[in-house]
């Protein structure tokens, strides 16, 4: 096992997951900062890739969203999913936000309705 730096793919992936959780749970940088004992400026700089984060803080971030550290650190195993993650990271923040919103709309459109008749399997 290497003792070298964390792969950039993983760092970018973690920041992306945090941004996705923030968007999903309508959490501002200020809200997240308060939950993890950091300043809003610290959160902003971390999400922009301008500062690094230790495992204790990453664990606190995951806990703030009701998740565990593994959910934050796990890269997709499927090569196509990894490529998709890399492409997502190559897009600017505005583009990422647009992609997330599009996926939300698609999920809502394809989710089964509560009043839909159920079929037996």
N, C-alpha and C positions, 0 to 999 in steps of 0.2 A: 504494500500500500504506500502511496506517495505522501510525503509530508509537504508537498509543494502548495502553491496557492490554489484556492477554490476555482474550478473551471468557470470561465465567464458565462458559459451557457447556464450553469446552475445559478449563478448570481442574478443573471437577467431573468431566469425563470422564477426565482423566489420573489423578486420585485414585482413581476407580472402577476403572480398569484396574490400577493398582498393588494395590488391595485384592483384586481378582480374582486377580491373579498370586500374591499372598501366600497366598490361600486354596487355589488350585490346587496350589501347590508347598509347602504347609504351612510357610510361612515366617513367623516371628514378627517383631514390630517390632524386637526385639533383634537377631535374625539379620540383618534388612535393614540396620539401623543399622550393624552391624559391617562389612557388605559395602561400604557406601558412605562410611564414615568419619564418620558422624554419631552423635548420641546417640539412645537410644530415645525420649526426650522430644521431640527434634526431629522424628522420624518421626511420632510421635503427633500433634503439633501440625500438621504438614503434612497428614496424612491427614484431620484434623478441619477443615481449611480455615482454620486460625488463623495460618498462616505461608505465605509464598510460597517458590518453589524456582527456582533458576537452571538454565539449560540443561545446564551441566556436571554438576550433581547429578542432573538427570533422565536424562542419558545414563548416569551411573553406576548409577542404579536399573534402567534397561533392561538394561544389561550384566549386572547381578547376576542377572537372570532369563534370560540368554542371548538377549536381544532387542536390537533397535536402537531408537534414539530415535524413528524414524518409527512404529514399532508402538505407541509410547506416545502420540504426538501426533495420530494420524490419527482424525478424527471420521468416523462412518459417512456415506457419500455419499447413501444412500437416505433420503428424508424420513421414511419409516415407521421406519427404524432410528434416526434421530435422535430421533424422538418417543419411541421405546422407551427410549433412553438418558436422555432428560429425565425420563420417568416413573420410571425406576430411581433417578435422583438425588433425586427427590422423596420417596422412601421412606427411613425411618430405617435405621441400620446393621443393626439386628436383622432388619428386613424384607429388606434387600439380601442378608444372609447366608442367609436362608430361600430367597430366589429362586435364589441360586447353587446351594444344595444341591439344590433341586428340579430345576434344569437338569442337574446332575451325574447325578441319578437317572434323568432322562429320557434322557440320552445313553447311560448304561449299558444301559438297557432297550431302546433302539433300535439299539445297536451290533451289527454282525454278530458272531456267535460264531465263534471260531476253528475249532470242530469242525463248523460248519454246512456242508452240501454246497454246492459252488460250481456256479453255472450258467454255461453258455457264453453269450456275448453276440455 
